[in-house]
């Protein structure tokens, strides 16, 4: 786990402490809040690839079926 020193305004520190769950460390609270805020800000990410090419929509399923048939025939 990376150790990072950050400076927080007193109001942000107070907000983080108020948001802490029972038994949760300050670091864990801040990490959880940063992650939740970043996800809310950016939304869900799409895949890191872009589909390209042409073919049937069920190409993956068809390929799996063909491969299964080849294995069964062997």
PyMOL Python script that loads the backbone (N, CA, C, O; Angstrom):
from pymol import cmd

cmd.read_pdbstr("""\
ATOM      1  N   UNK A   1       0.849  -1.165   0.000  1.00  0.00           N
ATOM      2  CA  UNK A   1       0.000   0.000   0.000  1.00  0.00           C
ATOM      3  C   UNK A   1       0.894   1.228   0.000  1.00  0.00           C
ATOM      4  O   UNK A   1       1.856   1.301   0.765  1.00  0.00           O
ATOM      5  N   UNK A   2       0.583   2.181  -0.846  1.00  0.00           N
ATOM      6  CA  UNK A   2       1.371   3.404  -0.939  1.00  0.00           C
ATOM      7  C   UNK A   2       1.093   4.304   0.254  1.00  0.00           C
ATOM      8  O   UNK A   2      -0.039   4.409   0.726  1.00  0.00           O
ATOM      9  N   UNK A   3       2.135   4.943   0.723  1.00  0.00           N
ATOM     10  CA  UNK A   3       1.969   5.942   1.787  1.00  0.00           C
ATOM     11  C   UNK A   3       2.090   7.307   1.135  1.00  0.00           C
ATOM     12  O   UNK A   3       3.088   7.620   0.487  1.00  0.00           O
ATOM     13  N   UNK A   4       1.059   8.107   1.317  1.00  0.00           N
ATOM     14  CA  UNK A   4       1.022   9.420   0.697  1.00  0.00           C
ATOM     15  C   UNK A   4       0.664  10.443   1.759  1.00  0.00           C
ATOM     16  O   UNK A   4      -0.278  10.251   2.529  1.00  0.00           O
ATOM     17  N   UNK A   5       1.409  11.512   1.795  1.00  0.00           N
ATOM     18  CA  UNK A   5       1.106  12.590   2.724  1.00  0.00           C
ATOM     19  C   UNK A   5       0.335  13.660   1.963  1.00  0.00           C
ATOM     20  O   UNK A   5       0.783  14.146   0.924  1.00  0.00           O
ATOM     21  N   UNK A   6      -0.823  14.019   2.490  1.00  0.00           N
ATOM     22  CA  UNK A   6      -1.610  15.078   1.880  1.00  0.00           C
ATOM     23  C   UNK A   6      -1.977  16.097   2.952  1.00  0.00           C
ATOM     24  O   UNK A   6      -2.006  15.780   4.141  1.00  0.00           O
ATOM     25  N   UNK A   7      -2.251  17.295   2.528  1.00  0.00           N
ATOM     26  CA  UNK A   7      -2.697  18.346   3.447  1.00  0.00           C
ATOM     27  C   UNK A   7      -4.170  18.584   3.215  1.00  0.00           C
ATOM     28  O   UNK A   7      -4.597  18.836   2.088  1.00  0.00           O
ATOM     29  N   UNK A   8      -4.946  18.506   4.275  1.00  0.00           N
ATOM     30  CA  UNK A   8      -6.390  18.708   4.179  1.00  0.00           C
ATOM     31  C   UNK A   8      -6.785  19.952   4.965  1.00  0.00           C
ATOM     32  O   UNK A   8      -6.275  20.192   6.059  1.00  0.00           O
ATOM     33  N   UNK A   9      -7.677  20.723   4.412  1.00  0.00           N
ATOM     34  CA  UNK A   9      -8.219  21.827   5.212  1.00  0.00           C
ATOM     35  C   UNK A   9      -8.933  21.241   6.435  1.00  0.00           C
ATOM     36  O   UNK A   9      -9.427  20.115   6.390  1.00  0.00           O
ATOM     37  N   UNK A  10      -8.982  21.990   7.495  1.00  0.00           N
ATOM     38  CA  UNK A  10      -9.601  21.514   8.738  1.00  0.00           C
ATOM     39  C   UNK A  10     -11.043  21.075   8.503  1.00  0.00           C
ATOM     40  O   UNK A  10     -11.502  20.104   9.104  1.00  0.00           O
ATOM     41  N   UNK A  11     -11.757  21.784   7.634  1.00  0.00           N
ATOM     42  CA  UNK A  11     -13.159  21.432   7.383  1.00  0.00           C
ATOM     43  C   UNK A  11     -13.284  20.073   6.698  1.00  0.00           C
ATOM     44  O   UNK A  11     -14.223  19.325   6.972  1.00  0.00           O
ATOM     45  N   UNK A  12     -12.345  19.751   5.810  1.00  0.00           N
ATOM     46  CA  UNK A  12     -12.368  18.462   5.120  1.00  0.00           C
ATOM     47  C   UNK A  12     -11.982  17.347   6.086  1.00  0.00           C
ATOM     48  O   UNK A  12     -12.570  16.265   6.060  1.00  0.00           O
ATOM     49  N   UNK A  13     -10.996  17.610   6.935  1.00  0.00           N
ATOM     50  CA  UNK A  13     -10.612  16.618   7.936  1.00  0.00           C
ATOM     51  C   UNK A  13     -11.781  16.329   8.873  1.00  0.00           C
ATOM     52  O   UNK A  13     -12.047  15.173   9.201  1.00  0.00           O
ATOM     53  N   UNK A  14     -12.474  17.375   9.301  1.00  0.00           N
ATOM     54  CA  UNK A  14     -13.626  17.187  10.186  1.00  0.00           C
ATOM     55  C   UNK A  14     -14.717  16.380   9.493  1.00  0.00           C
ATOM     56  O   UNK A  14     -15.335  15.513  10.110  1.00  0.00           O
ATOM     57  N   UNK A  15     -14.954  16.659   8.226  1.00  0.00           N
ATOM     58  CA  UNK A  15     -15.957  15.919   7.461  1.00  0.00           C
ATOM     59  C   UNK A  15     -15.576  14.447   7.351  1.00  0.00           C
ATOM     60  O   UNK A  15     -16.429  13.569   7.484  1.00  0.00           O
ATOM     61  N   UNK A  16     -14.297  14.180   7.107  1.00  0.00           N
ATOM     62  CA  UNK A  16     -13.831  12.791   7.021  1.00  0.00           C
ATOM     63  C   UNK A  16     -14.014  12.090   8.359  1.00  0.00           C
ATOM     64  O   UNK A  16     -14.478  10.950   8.402  1.00  0.00           O
ATOM     65  N   UNK A  17     -13.657  12.751   9.439  1.00  0.00           N
ATOM     66  CA  UNK A  17     -13.801  12.132  10.763  1.00  0.00           C
ATOM     67  C   UNK A  17     -15.271  11.868  11.089  1.00  0.00           C
ATOM     68  O   UNK A  17     -15.595  10.854  11.707  1.00  0.00           O
ATOM     69  N   UNK A  18     -16.145  12.757  10.685  1.00  0.00           N
ATOM     70  CA  UNK A  18     -17.584  12.558  10.900  1.00  0.00           C
ATOM     71  C   UNK A  18     -18.111  11.393  10.065  1.00  0.00           C
ATOM     72  O   UNK A  18     -19.090  10.749  10.442  1.00  0.00           O
ATOM     73  N   UNK A  19     -17.463  11.124   8.933  1.00  0.00           N
ATOM     74  CA  UNK A  19     -17.910  10.081   8.015  1.00  0.00           C
ATOM     75  C   UNK A  19     -17.317   8.715   8.323  1.00  0.00           C
ATOM     76  O   UNK A  19     -17.663   7.726   7.676  1.00  0.00           O
ATOM     77  N   UNK A  20     -16.429   8.654   9.303  1.00  0.00           N
ATOM     78  CA  UNK A  20     -15.775   7.382   9.634  1.00  0.00           C
ATOM     79  C   UNK A  20     -16.788   6.383  10.169  1.00  0.00           C
ATOM     80  O   UNK A  20     -17.710   6.731  10.907  1.00  0.00           O
ATOM     81  N   UNK A  21     -16.590   5.143   9.777  1.00  0.00           N
ATOM     82  CA  UNK A  21     -17.414   4.054  10.298  1.00  0.00           C
ATOM     83  C   UNK A  21     -16.806   3.579  11.611  1.00  0.00           C
ATOM     84  O   UNK A  21     -15.636   3.840  11.890  1.00  0.00           O
ATOM     85  N   UNK A  22     -17.595   2.887  12.407  1.00  0.00           N
ATOM     86  CA  UNK A  22     -17.098   2.382  13.685  1.00  0.00           C
ATOM     87  C   UNK A  22     -15.853   1.535  13.485  1.00  0.00           C
ATOM     88  O   UNK A  22     -15.862   0.585  12.702  1.00  0.00           O
ATOM     89  N   UNK A  23     -14.777   1.878  14.194  1.00  0.00           N
ATOM     90  CA  UNK A  23     -13.538   1.116  14.135  1.00  0.00           C
ATOM     91  C   UNK A  23     -12.694   1.359  12.899  1.00  0.00           C
ATOM     92  O   UNK A  23     -11.636   0.747  12.752  1.00  0.00           O
ATOM     93  N   UNK A  24     -13.130   2.232  12.011  1.00  0.00           N
ATOM     94  CA  UNK A  24     -12.386   2.491  10.771  1.00  0.00           C
ATOM     95  C   UNK A  24     -11.296   3.523  11.030  1.00  0.00           C
ATOM     96  O   UNK A  24     -11.536   4.549  11.667  1.00  0.00           O
ATOM     97  N   UNK A  25     -10.096   3.242  10.531  1.00  0.00           N
ATOM     98  CA  UNK A  25      -8.999   4.196  10.699  1.00  0.00           C
ATOM     99  C   UNK A  25      -9.240   5.428   9.835  1.00  0.00           C
ATOM    100  O   UNK A  25     -10.034   5.407   8.893  1.00  0.00           O
ATOM    101  N   UNK A  26      -8.538   6.497  10.178  1.00  0.00           N
ATOM    102  CA  UNK A  26      -8.671   7.727   9.395  1.00  0.00           C
ATOM    103  C   UNK A  26      -8.236   7.479   7.955  1.00  0.00           C
ATOM    104  O   UNK A  26      -8.886   7.946   7.020  1.00  0.00           O
ATOM    105  N   UNK A  27      -7.134   6.743   7.771  1.00  0.00           N
ATOM    106  CA  UNK A  27      -6.638   6.450   6.417  1.00  0.00           C
ATOM    107  C   UNK A  27      -7.656   5.656   5.616  1.00  0.00           C
ATOM    108  O   UNK A  27      -7.891   5.949   4.444  1.00  0.00           O
ATOM    109  N   UNK A  28      -8.262   4.651   6.240  1.00  0.00           N
ATOM    110  CA  UNK A  28      -9.258   3.842   5.542  1.00  0.00           C
ATOM    111  C   UNK A  28     -10.483   4.686   5.189  1.00  0.00           C
ATOM    112  O   UNK A  28     -11.071   4.528   4.119  1.00  0.00           O
ATOM    113  N   UNK A  29     -10.860   5.582   6.101  1.00  0.00           N
ATOM    114  CA  UNK A  29     -11.998   6.461   5.833  1.00  0.00           C
ATOM    115  C   UNK A  29     -11.715   7.356   4.637  1.00  0.00           C
ATOM    116  O   UNK A  29     -12.539   7.474   3.730  1.00  0.00           O
ATOM    117  N   UNK A  30     -10.546   7.984   4.641  1.00  0.00           N
ATOM    118  CA  UNK A  30     -10.188   8.893   3.553  1.00  0.00           C
ATOM    119  C   UNK A  30     -10.099   8.133   2.229  1.00  0.00           C
ATOM    120  O   UNK A  30     -10.577   8.621   1.206  1.00  0.00           O
ATOM    121  N   UNK A  31      -9.495   6.950   2.239  1.00  0.00           N
ATOM    122  CA  UNK A  31      -9.398   6.150   1.011  1.00  0.00           C
ATOM    123  C   UNK A  31     -10.786   5.795   0.490  1.00  0.00           C
ATOM    124  O   UNK A  31     -11.041   5.898  -0.709  1.00  0.00           O
ATOM    125  N   UNK A  32     -11.677   5.382   1.376  1.00  0.00           N
ATOM    126  CA  UNK A  32     -13.048   5.020   0.975  1.00  0.00           C
ATOM    127  C   UNK A  32     -13.777   6.224   0.389  1.00  0.00           C
ATOM    128  O   UNK A  32     -14.450   6.111  -0.636  1.00  0.00           O
ATOM    129  N   UNK A  33     -13.642   7.377   1.042  1.00  0.00           N
ATOM    130  CA  UNK A  33     -14.333   8.575   0.568  1.00  0.00           C
ATOM    131  C   UNK A  33     -13.777   9.069  -0.765  1.00  0.00           C
ATOM    132  O   UNK A  33     -14.532   9.514  -1.629  1.00  0.00           O
ATOM    133  N   UNK A  34     -12.459   8.991  -0.932  1.00  0.00           N
ATOM    134  CA  UNK A  34     -11.862   9.389  -2.214  1.00  0.00           C
ATOM    135  C   UNK A  34     -12.356   8.479  -3.327  1.00  0.00           C
ATOM    136  O   UNK A  34     -12.727   8.946  -4.404  1.00  0.00           O
ATOM    137  N   UNK A  35     -12.360   7.174  -3.061  1.00  0.00           N
ATOM    138  CA  UNK A  35     -12.817   6.221  -4.086  1.00  0.00           C
ATOM    139  C   UNK A  35     -14.284   6.470  -4.443  1.00  0.00           C
ATOM    140  O   UNK A  35     -14.643   6.490  -5.620  1.00  0.00           O
ATOM    141  N   UNK A  36     -15.123   6.658  -3.436  1.00  0.00           N
ATOM    142  CA  UNK A  36     -16.546   6.902  -3.695  1.00  0.00           C
ATOM    143  C   UNK A  36     -16.744   8.203  -4.469  1.00  0.00           C
ATOM    144  O   UNK A  36     -17.560   8.267  -5.388  1.00  0.00           O
ATOM    145  N   UNK A  37     -16.004   9.224  -4.097  1.00  0.00           N
ATOM    146  CA  UNK A  37     -16.119  10.504  -4.799  1.00  0.00           C
ATOM    147  C   UNK A  37     -15.630  10.432  -6.230  1.00  0.00           C
ATOM    148  O   UNK A  37     -16.251  10.995  -7.131  1.00  0.00           O
ATOM    149  N   UNK A  38     -14.525   9.745  -6.444  1.00  0.00           N
ATOM    150  CA  UNK A  38     -13.988   9.613  -7.801  1.00  0.00           C
ATOM    151  C   UNK A  38     -14.938   8.821  -8.686  1.00  0.00           C
ATOM    152  O   UNK A  38     -15.151   9.178  -9.845  1.00  0.00           O
ATOM    153  N   UNK A  39     -15.517   7.738  -8.144  1.00  0.00           N
ATOM    154  CA  UNK A  39     -16.471   6.949  -8.933  1.00  0.00           C
ATOM    155  C   UNK A  39     -17.718   7.769  -9.254  1.00  0.00           C
ATOM    156  O   UNK A  39     -18.255   7.676 -10.358  1.00  0.00           O
ATOM    157  N   UNK A  40     -18.179   8.567  -8.300  1.00  0.00           N
ATOM    158  CA  UNK A  40     -19.357   9.407  -8.542  1.00  0.00           C
ATOM    159  C   UNK A  40     -19.052  10.482  -9.579  1.00  0.00           C
ATOM    160  O   UNK A  40     -19.905  10.834 -10.394  1.00  0.00           O
ATOM    161  N   UNK A  41     -17.845  10.990  -9.537  1.00  0.00           N
ATOM    162  CA  UNK A  41     -17.439  12.055 -10.464  1.00  0.00           C
ATOM    163  C   UNK A  41     -17.288  11.538 -11.888  1.00  0.00           C
ATOM    164  O   UNK A  41     -17.706  12.195 -12.841  1.00  0.00           O
ATOM    165  N   UNK A  42     -16.685  10.356 -12.029  1.00  0.00           N
ATOM    166  CA  UNK A  42     -16.367   9.821 -13.359  1.00  0.00           C
ATOM    167  C   UNK A  42     -17.396   8.835 -13.881  1.00  0.00           C
ATOM    168  O   UNK A  42     -17.418   8.537 -15.075  1.00  0.00           O
ATOM    169  N   UNK A  43     -18.237   8.331 -13.014  1.00  0.00           N
ATOM    170  CA  UNK A  43     -19.200   7.329 -13.448  1.00  0.00           C
ATOM    171  C   UNK A  43     -18.502   6.017 -13.728  1.00  0.00           C
ATOM    172  O   UNK A  43     -17.322   5.847 -13.421  1.00  0.00           O
ATOM    173  N   UNK A  44     -19.235   5.100 -14.307  1.00  0.00           N
ATOM    174  CA  UNK A  44     -18.630   3.813 -14.627  1.00  0.00           C
ATOM    175  C   UNK A  44     -17.845   3.934 -15.922  1.00  0.00           C
ATOM    176  O   UNK A  44     -18.229   4.658 -16.840  1.00  0.00           O
ATOM    177  N   UNK A  45     -16.760   3.222 -15.969  1.00  0.00           N
ATOM    178  CA  UNK A  45     -15.925   3.248 -17.170  1.00  0.00           C
ATOM    179  C   UNK A  45     -16.332   2.139 -18.119  1.00  0.00           C
ATOM    180  O   UNK A  45     -16.759   1.060 -17.708  1.00  0.00           O
ATOM    181  N   UNK A  46     -16.191   2.430 -19.375  1.00  0.00           N
ATOM    182  CA  UNK A  46     -16.435   1.416 -20.385  1.00  0.00           C
ATOM    183  C   UNK A  46     -15.229   0.516 -20.515  1.00  0.00           C
ATOM    184  O   UNK A  46     -14.219   0.733 -19.845  1.00  0.00           O
ATOM    185  N   UNK A  47     -15.316  -0.482 -21.358  1.00  0.00           N
ATOM    186  CA  UNK A  47     -14.166  -1.369 -21.546  1.00  0.00           C
ATOM    187  C   UNK A  47     -12.999  -0.616 -22.159  1.00  0.00           C
ATOM    188  O   UNK A  47     -13.185   0.409 -22.815  1.00  0.00           O
ATOM    189  N   UNK A  48     -11.797  -1.130 -21.943  1.00  0.00           N
ATOM    190  CA  UNK A  48     -10.598  -0.479 -22.470  1.00  0.00           C
ATOM    191  C   UNK A  48     -10.348  -0.832 -23.932  1.00  0.00           C
ATOM    192  O   UNK A  48      -9.291  -0.518 -24.477  1.00  0.00           O
ATOM    193  N   UNK A  49     -11.291  -1.465 -24.548  1.00  0.00           N
ATOM    194  CA  UNK A  49     -11.147  -1.828 -25.950  1.00  0.00           C
ATOM    195  C   UNK A  49     -12.362  -1.309 -26.712  1.00  0.00           C
ATOM    196  O   UNK A  49     -13.402  -0.999 -26.131  1.00  0.00           O
ATOM    197  N   UNK A  50     -12.200  -1.227 -27.995  1.00  0.00           N
ATOM    198  CA  UNK A  50     -13.306  -0.827 -28.853  1.00  0.00           C
ATOM    199  C   UNK A  50     -13.503  -1.942 -29.864  1.00  0.00           C
ATOM    200  O   UNK A  50     -12.578  -2.310 -30.589  1.00  0.00           O
ATOM    201  N   UNK A  51     -14.689  -2.465 -29.905  1.00  0.00           N
ATOM    202  CA  UNK A  51     -14.985  -3.518 -30.860  1.00  0.00           C
ATOM    203  C   UNK A  51     -14.920  -2.973 -32.279  1.00  0.00           C
ATOM    204  O   UNK A  51     -15.409  -1.877 -32.551  1.00  0.00           O
ATOM    205  N   UNK A  52     -14.332  -3.718 -33.157  1.00  0.00           N
ATOM    206  CA  UNK A  52     -14.230  -3.293 -34.545  1.00  0.00           C
ATOM    207  C   UNK A  52     -14.436  -4.502 -35.440  1.00  0.00           C
ATOM    208  O   UNK A  52     -14.211  -5.642 -35.032  1.00  0.00           O
ATOM    209  N   UNK A  53     -14.852  -4.246 -36.625  1.00  0.00           N
ATOM    210  CA  UNK A  53     -15.035  -5.323 -37.577  1.00  0.00           C
ATOM    211  C   UNK A  53     -16.502  -5.585 -37.842  1.00  0.00           C
ATOM    212  O   UNK A  53     -17.387  -4.896 -37.336  1.00  0.00           O
ATOM    213  N   UNK A  54     -16.723  -6.577 -38.632  1.00  0.00           N
ATOM    214  CA  UNK A  54     -18.082  -6.929 -39.002  1.00  0.00           C
ATOM    215  C   UNK A  54     -18.315  -8.394 -38.700  1.00  0.00           C
ATOM    216  O   UNK A  54     -17.373  -9.182 -38.621  1.00  0.00           O
ATOM    217  N   UNK A  55     -19.542  -8.743 -38.538  1.00  0.00           N
ATOM    218  CA  UNK A  55     -19.868 -10.137 -38.287  1.00  0.00           C
ATOM    219  C   UNK A  55     -21.133 -10.232 -37.466  1.00  0.00           C
ATOM    220  O   UNK A  55     -21.704  -9.218 -37.065  1.00  0.00           O
ATOM    221  N   UNK A  56     -21.563 -11.442 -37.219  1.00  0.00           N
ATOM    222  CA  UNK A  56     -22.792 -11.622 -36.458  1.00  0.00           C
ATOM    223  C   UNK A  56     -22.608 -11.187 -35.009  1.00  0.00           C
ATOM    224  O   UNK A  56     -21.502 -11.238 -34.471  1.00  0.00           O
ATOM    225  N   UNK A  57     -23.716 -10.754 -34.375  1.00  0.00           N
ATOM    226  CA  UNK A  57     -23.645 -10.312 -32.987  1.00  0.00           C
ATOM    227  C   UNK A  57     -23.283 -11.448 -32.044  1.00  0.00           C
ATOM    228  O   UNK A  57     -22.726 -11.200 -30.975  1.00  0.00           O
ATOM    229  N   UNK A  58     -23.586 -12.690 -32.415  1.00  0.00           N
ATOM    230  CA  UNK A  58     -23.314 -13.836 -31.559  1.00  0.00           C
ATOM    231  C   UNK A  58     -22.014 -14.546 -31.957  1.00  0.00           C
ATOM    232  O   UNK A  58     -21.885 -15.757 -31.779  1.00  0.00           O
ATOM    233  N   UNK A  59     -21.065 -13.795 -32.491  1.00  0.00           N
ATOM    234  CA  UNK A  59     -19.829 -14.389 -32.985  1.00  0.00           C
ATOM    235  C   UNK A  59     -19.101 -15.179 -31.905  1.00  0.00           C
ATOM    236  O   UNK A  59     -18.620 -16.282 -32.167  1.00  0.00           O
ATOM    237  N   UNK A  60     -19.013 -14.636 -30.698  1.00  0.00           N
ATOM    238  CA  UNK A  60     -18.335 -15.337 -29.612  1.00  0.00           C
ATOM    239  C   UNK A  60     -19.024 -16.648 -29.271  1.00  0.00           C
ATOM    240  O   UNK A  60     -18.366 -17.672 -29.084  1.00  0.00           O
ATOM    241  N   UNK A  61     -20.348 -16.615 -29.191  1.00  0.00           N
ATOM    242  CA  UNK A  61     -21.100 -17.840 -28.886  1.00  0.00           C
ATOM    243  C   UNK A  61     -20.932 -18.868 -29.997  1.00  0.00           C
ATOM    244  O   UNK A  61     -20.784 -20.061 -29.732  1.00  0.00           O
ATOM    245  N   UNK A  62     -20.956 -18.402 -31.234  1.00  0.00           N
ATOM    246  CA  UNK A  62     -20.790 -19.308 -32.370  1.00  0.00           C
ATOM    247  C   UNK A  62     -19.397 -19.925 -32.353  1.00  0.00           C
ATOM    248  O   UNK A  62     -19.247 -21.121 -32.604  1.00  0.00           O
ATOM    249  N   UNK A  63     -18.387 -19.128 -32.062  1.00  0.00           N
ATOM    250  CA  UNK A  63     -17.023 -19.647 -32.010  1.00  0.00           C
ATOM    251  C   UNK A  63     -16.896 -20.698 -30.916  1.00  0.00           C
ATOM    252  O   UNK A  63     -16.258 -21.730 -31.122  1.00  0.00           O
ATOM    253  N   UNK A  64     -17.500 -20.445 -29.748  1.00  0.00           N
ATOM    254  CA  UNK A  64     -17.464 -21.435 -28.667  1.00  0.00           C
ATOM    255  C   UNK A  64     -18.131 -22.746 -29.091  1.00  0.00           C
ATOM    256  O   UNK A  64     -17.639 -23.830 -28.774  1.00  0.00           O
ATOM    257  N   UNK A  65     -19.238 -22.641 -29.801  1.00  0.00           N
ATOM    258  CA  UNK A  65     -19.934 -23.846 -30.252  1.00  0.00           C
ATOM    259  C   UNK A  65     -19.063 -24.620 -31.238  1.00  0.00           C
ATOM    260  O   UNK A  65     -18.954 -25.842 -31.139  1.00  0.00           O
ATOM    261  N   UNK A  66     -18.441 -23.916 -32.192  1.00  0.00           N
ATOM    262  CA  UNK A  66     -17.570 -24.582 -33.153  1.00  0.00           C
ATOM    263  C   UNK A  66     -16.393 -25.259 -32.454  1.00  0.00           C
ATOM    264  O   UNK A  66     -16.041 -26.388 -32.797  1.00  0.00           O
ATOM    265  N   UNK A  67     -15.795 -24.601 -31.500  1.00  0.00           N
ATOM    266  CA  UNK A  67     -14.666 -25.187 -30.768  1.00  0.00           C
ATOM    267  C   UNK A  67     -15.101 -26.407 -29.983  1.00  0.00           C
ATOM    268  O   UNK A  67     -14.390 -27.411 -29.950  1.00  0.00           O
ATOM    269  N   UNK A  68     -16.267 -26.331 -29.347  1.00  0.00           N
ATOM    270  CA  UNK A  68     -16.787 -27.476 -28.601  1.00  0.00           C
ATOM    271  C   UNK A  68     -17.031 -28.665 -29.530  1.00  0.00           C
ATOM    272  O   UNK A  68     -16.759 -29.810 -29.166  1.00  0.00           O
ATOM    273  N   UNK A  69     -17.545 -28.390 -30.727  1.00  0.00           N
ATOM    274  CA  UNK A  69     -17.775 -29.466 -31.693  1.00  0.00           C
ATOM    275  C   UNK A  69     -16.462 -30.104 -32.120  1.00  0.00           C
ATOM    276  O   UNK A  69     -16.384 -31.321 -32.288  1.00  0.00           O
ATOM    277  N   UNK A  70     -15.431 -29.287 -32.296  1.00  0.00           N
ATOM    278  CA  UNK A  70     -14.122 -29.821 -32.690  1.00  0.00           C
ATOM    279  C   UNK A  70     -13.544 -30.703 -31.583  1.00  0.00           C
ATOM    280  O   UNK A  70     -12.957 -31.747 -31.869  1.00  0.00           O
ATOM    281  N   UNK A  71     -13.700 -30.303 -30.352  1.00  0.00           N
ATOM    282  CA  UNK A  71     -13.184 -31.090 -29.233  1.00  0.00           C
ATOM    283  C   UNK A  71     -13.943 -32.407 -29.126  1.00  0.00           C
ATOM    284  O   UNK A  71     -13.339 -33.454 -28.895  1.00  0.00           O
ATOM    285  N   UNK A  72     -15.228 -32.362 -29.287  1.00  0.00           N
ATOM    286  CA  UNK A  72     -16.037 -33.586 -29.196  1.00  0.00           C
ATOM    287  C   UNK A  72     -15.725 -34.558 -30.344  1.00  0.00           C
ATOM    288  O   UNK A  72     -15.800 -35.775 -30.174  1.00  0.00           O
ATOM    289  N   UNK A  73     -15.379 -34.013 -31.499  1.00  0.00           N
ATOM    290  CA  UNK A  73     -15.072 -34.850 -32.660  1.00  0.00           C
ATOM    291  C   UNK A  73     -13.705 -35.514 -32.539  1.00  0.00           C
ATOM    292  O   UNK A  73     -13.449 -36.526 -33.192  1.00  0.00           O
ATOM    293  N   UNK A  74     -12.833 -34.963 -31.718  1.00  0.00           N
ATOM    294  CA  UNK A  74     -11.472 -35.492 -31.569  1.00  0.00           C
ATOM    295  C   UNK A  74     -11.441 -36.768 -30.794  1.00  0.00           C
ATOM    296  O   UNK A  74     -10.370 -37.337 -30.583  1.00  0.00           O
TER     297      UNK A  74
END
""", "prot")
cmd.dss("prot")
cmd.show_as("cartoon", "prot")
cmd.util.cbc("prot")
cmd.orient("prot")
